[in-house]
């Protein structure tokens, strides 16, 4: 199949390339992207080919375009990001996922420039575009790049109130968790600050950030925040606290189990303790 992809690329046959990509997994599409980049030398030609593929009705062609946007960005950053902003809102989930991943690769490689553009996506009416922001943040977070911590935390903060399921699933349990992993001190400071909100979606995201493996390293400090959130009477919030307690408890039973034992004796927290202990 890769030989067929190579033949189509060498001949410049878009139709043949699309046929060769039919049924290919992501590895085959990534192979095609490498070969397209390697065989495209003229200025502007890569962007033109990417734009052509982005217009195709076949999902694999648009997946390929999503990857090529990363490479086209070097010569045409504005148009490449414009194409990518359409692809992260594609009708096919496979295309959206690959485009969001490409946004993360671009943000990681060209942080300052791409950050300014992705900030606009945060206010997009489409939840798929807002979701792509969070995927990009997760991809760009690097422990060895501490200067990114504050900009990334500021980038996601306005989305903390977003109730769309696609966005919230990628926020507290994923993007915030990734920032907690790579920038534990600063991310924890922001979690403490966010925990003073009265918005239940914000509090849900704070609690769910402590469901991640990274929370094990800050377990004792996490309990300070979770104790506070556990007094919230809204079921949406305290169920998130219960989830955080049992997931954190599996990683750090030495810290969490004694705390839950105390909560069992506290009428304001007993329901959370029982719910968490069900899974421990």
C-alpha positions as CSV (number, residue, x, y, z in Angstrom):
1,X,0.0,0.0,0.0
2,X,2.9,2.4,0.8
3,X,4.3,1.7,-2.7
4,X,0.9,2.8,-4.1
5,X,1.1,6.0,-2.0
6,X,4.6,6.7,-3.3
7,X,3.6,6.2,-6.9
8,X,0.7,8.6,-6.6
9,X,2.8,11.2,-4.9
10,X,5.6,10.9,-7.4
11,X,3.1,11.3,-10.3
12,X,1.3,14.2,-8.6
13,X,-2.0,12.4,-8.8
14,X,-4.3,13.6,-6.1
15,X,-7.1,11.1,-7.1
16,X,-4.6,8.2,-6.9
17,X,-3.3,9.4,-3.6
18,X,-6.8,9.6,-2.1
19,X,-7.6,6.1,-3.4
20,X,-4.3,4.8,-1.8
21,X,-5.2,6.4,1.5
22,X,-8.6,4.7,1.7
23,X,-8.7,2.5,4.7
24,X,-5.3,3.5,5.9
25,X,-4.6,3.9,9.6
26,X,-2.9,7.0,11.0
27,X,0.6,5.5,10.5
28,X,-0.1,5.3,6.7
29,X,-1.4,8.8,6.6
30,X,1.7,10.0,8.5
31,X,3.9,8.2,6.0
32,X,2.1,9.9,3.1
33,X,2.6,13.3,4.8
34,X,6.3,12.6,5.1
35,X,6.6,11.7,1.5
36,X,4.5,14.7,0.3
37,X,6.8,17.0,2.3
38,X,10.0,15.3,1.0
39,X,8.8,15.6,-2.6
40,X,7.5,19.1,-2.5
41,X,10.2,21.7,-3.1
42,X,8.6,24.7,-4.8
43,X,7.6,27.7,-2.6
44,X,3.9,27.7,-1.9
45,X,3.4,24.3,-3.5
46,X,3.0,22.6,-0.1
47,X,0.3,25.0,1.0
48,X,-1.5,24.6,-2.3
49,X,-1.5,20.8,-2.0
50,X,-2.6,21.0,1.6
51,X,-5.5,23.3,0.7
52,X,-6.5,21.0,-2.1
53,X,-6.6,18.0,0.2
54,X,-8.5,19.9,2.9
55,X,-11.3,20.4,0.4
56,X,-11.7,16.8,-0.5
57,X,-14.8,14.9,0.7
58,X,-12.7,11.9,1.8
59,X,-11.8,11.9,5.5
60,X,-8.3,10.4,5.0
61,X,-7.4,13.3,2.6
62,X,-8.4,15.9,5.2
63,X,-6.5,13.9,7.8
64,X,-3.4,14.2,5.6
65,X,-4.1,17.9,5.2
66,X,-4.2,18.3,9.0
67,X,-0.7,16.9,9.3
68,X,0.6,18.9,6.3
69,X,-0.6,22.1,7.9
70,X,2.3,21.7,10.4
71,X,4.8,21.7,7.6
72,X,3.1,24.4,5.5
73,X,3.2,26.7,8.5
74,X,6.9,27.4,8.0
75,X,6.3,29.2,4.7
76,X,2.8,30.4,5.2
77,X,1.9,30.6,8.9
78,X,-1.3,32.6,8.5
79,X,-3.0,30.5,5.8
80,X,-1.8,27.3,7.3
81,X,-3.4,28.1,10.6
82,X,-6.6,29.3,8.8
83,X,-6.8,25.8,7.2
84,X,-6.2,24.1,10.5
85,X,-8.9,26.2,12.2
86,X,-11.4,24.7,9.7
87,X,-10.1,21.2,10.1
88,X,-10.4,21.2,13.9
89,X,-14.1,21.8,13.3
90,X,-14.5,19.1,10.6
91,X,-17.5,16.9,10.5
92,X,-15.4,13.7,10.9
93,X,-14.0,13.0,14.4
94,X,-10.9,11.4,13.0
95,X,-10.1,14.6,11.1
96,X,-10.8,16.8,14.1
97,X,-8.6,14.7,16.3
98,X,-5.6,14.8,13.9
99,X,-6.0,18.5,13.4
100,X,-6.1,19.2,17.1
101,X,-3.0,17.1,17.5
102,X,-1.3,19.2,14.8
103,X,-2.3,22.3,16.6
104,X,-0.4,21.0,19.6
105,X,2.6,20.3,17.6
106,X,2.6,23.8,16.1
107,X,2.1,25.4,19.5
108,X,5.0,23.3,20.9
109,X,7.3,24.3,18.0
110,X,6.2,27.9,17.4
111,X,4.9,28.9,20.8
112,X,4.6,32.7,20.8
113,X,3.1,33.0,17.3
114,X,0.7,30.1,17.5
115,X,-0.4,31.0,21.0
116,X,-1.7,34.4,19.7
117,X,-3.8,32.7,17.0
118,X,-5.1,29.9,19.2
119,X,-6.3,32.4,21.8
120,X,-8.9,33.3,19.1
121,X,-10.1,29.7,19.0
122,X,-11.0,29.9,22.7
123,X,-13.9,32.1,21.9
124,X,-15.2,30.1,18.9
125,X,-18.9,29.1,19.1
126,X,-17.9,25.6,18.1
127,X,-17.0,23.3,21.0
128,X,-14.8,21.3,18.7
129,X,-12.6,24.4,18.1
130,X,-12.5,25.2,21.9
131,X,-11.7,21.5,22.5
132,X,-8.7,21.8,20.1
133,X,-7.3,24.6,22.3
134,X,-7.1,22.2,25.2
135,X,-5.5,19.4,23.1
136,X,-2.9,21.9,21.9
137,X,-2.2,23.0,25.5
138,X,-1.7,19.4,26.5
139,X,0.7,18.9,23.6
140,X,2.7,22.1,24.3
141,X,3.3,21.7,28.0
142,X,6.9,20.8,28.8
143,X,8.6,20.7,32.2
144,X,11.8,22.0,30.6
145,X,10.0,25.1,29.3
146,X,8.8,26.8,32.5
147,X,8.3,30.1,30.8
148,X,5.2,28.5,29.1
149,X,3.4,27.8,32.3
150,X,1.8,31.1,33.0
151,X,0.7,31.8,29.3
152,X,-0.9,28.3,29.1
153,X,-2.7,28.7,32.4
154,X,-4.0,32.0,31.3
155,X,-5.1,30.5,28.0
156,X,-7.3,27.9,29.5
157,X,-8.7,29.9,32.4
158,X,-11.7,31.4,30.5
159,X,-12.7,27.9,29.5
160,X,-13.2,26.8,33.1
161,X,-16.8,27.8,33.0
162,X,-17.5,26.0,29.7
163,X,-20.2,23.3,30.3
164,X,-20.0,21.6,26.9
165,X,-19.1,17.9,27.5
166,X,-16.4,17.9,24.8
167,X,-14.6,20.9,26.4
168,X,-15.0,19.9,30.1
169,X,-13.7,16.4,29.5
170,X,-10.5,17.8,28.0
171,X,-10.1,20.5,30.6
172,X,-9.9,19.5,34.3
173,X,-9.0,15.8,33.8
174,X,-6.6,16.4,30.9
175,X,-5.3,19.9,30.1
176,X,-5.2,21.1,33.7
177,X,-3.8,17.8,34.8
178,X,-1.0,18.1,32.1
179,X,-0.1,21.5,33.5
180,X,-0.1,20.1,37.0
181,X,2.3,17.4,35.8
182,X,4.8,19.8,34.1
183,X,4.4,22.9,36.2
184,X,3.3,21.5,39.6
185,X,3.9,24.6,41.8
186,X,2.4,27.2,39.5
187,X,-0.5,25.0,38.4
188,X,-1.3,24.3,42.0
189,X,-1.4,28.0,42.8
190,X,-3.9,28.5,40.1
191,X,-6.0,25.6,41.3
192,X,-6.1,27.2,44.7
193,X,-7.2,30.5,43.2
194,X,-9.8,28.8,41.0
195,X,-11.2,27.0,44.0
196,X,-12.5,30.3,45.4
197,X,-15.0,30.5,42.5
198,X,-18.7,29.9,43.1
199,X,-19.2,28.6,39.6
200,X,-19.8,24.8,39.9
201,X,-18.2,24.1,36.5
202,X,-15.0,25.8,37.7
203,X,-15.0,23.8,40.9
204,X,-15.7,20.6,39.0
205,X,-12.6,21.2,36.9
206,X,-10.5,21.9,40.0
207,X,-11.5,18.7,41.6
208,X,-11.1,16.6,38.4
209,X,-7.5,17.9,38.0
210,X,-6.7,15.8,41.0
211,X,-7.9,12.6,39.3
212,X,-4.7,12.5,37.2
213,X,-1.5,10.6,38.0
214,X,0.3,13.9,38.5
215,X,-1.9,14.6,41.5
216,X,-0.1,11.9,43.5
217,X,3.0,14.1,43.8
218,X,0.9,16.8,45.5
219,X,-1.5,14.6,47.3
220,X,-1.2,16.3,50.7
221,X,-1.7,19.7,49.2
222,X,-4.5,18.5,47.1
223,X,-6.4,17.4,50.2
224,X,-6.4,21.0,51.4
225,X,-8.3,22.0,48.3
226,X,-10.6,18.9,48.2
227,X,-11.5,19.4,51.9
228,X,-12.9,22.8,51.0
229,X,-14.7,21.6,47.9
230,X,-16.2,18.7,49.8
231,X,-18.4,21.2,51.7
232,X,-20.1,22.4,48.6
233,X,-23.7,21.0,48.7
234,X,-24.1,20.8,44.9
235,X,-24.0,17.2,43.8
236,X,-22.1,18.1,40.6
237,X,-19.2,19.4,42.7
238,X,-19.1,16.8,45.5
239,X,-19.4,13.9,43.1
240,X,-16.3,15.3,41.4
241,X,-14.6,15.5,44.8
242,X,-15.5,11.9,45.4
243,X,-14.0,10.9,42.1
244,X,-10.8,12.7,42.9
245,X,-10.6,11.1,46.3
246,X,-10.9,7.5,45.0
247,X,-8.6,8.0,42.1
248,X,-6.1,9.8,44.3
249,X,-6.6,7.2,47.0
250,X,-5.5,4.4,44.6
251,X,-2.2,6.2,44.1
252,X,-1.7,7.5,47.6
253,X,-3.7,5.4,50.0
254,X,-1.4,6.4,52.8
255,X,-2.6,10.0,52.5
256,X,-6.2,9.5,51.4
257,X,-7.6,6.6,53.4
258,X,-7.0,8.3,56.8
259,X,-8.7,11.4,55.4
260,X,-11.7,9.5,54.3
261,X,-11.9,7.7,57.6
262,X,-12.3,11.2,59.2
263,X,-14.9,12.2,56.6
264,X,-17.0,9.1,57.6
265,X,-17.4,10.7,61.0
266,X,-18.4,14.1,59.5
267,X,-22.0,14.5,58.6
268,X,-21.2,17.1,55.9
269,X,-18.7,14.8,54.2
270,X,-19.9,11.3,54.9
271,X,-21.7,10.9,51.5
272,X,-18.5,11.8,49.7
273,X,-16.5,9.4,51.8
274,X,-18.9,6.5,51.2
275,X,-18.9,7.2,47.4
276,X,-15.1,7.3,47.3
277,X,-14.6,4.2,49.4
278,X,-16.8,2.2,47.1
279,X,-14.0,2.1,44.6
280,X,-11.1,1.8,47.0
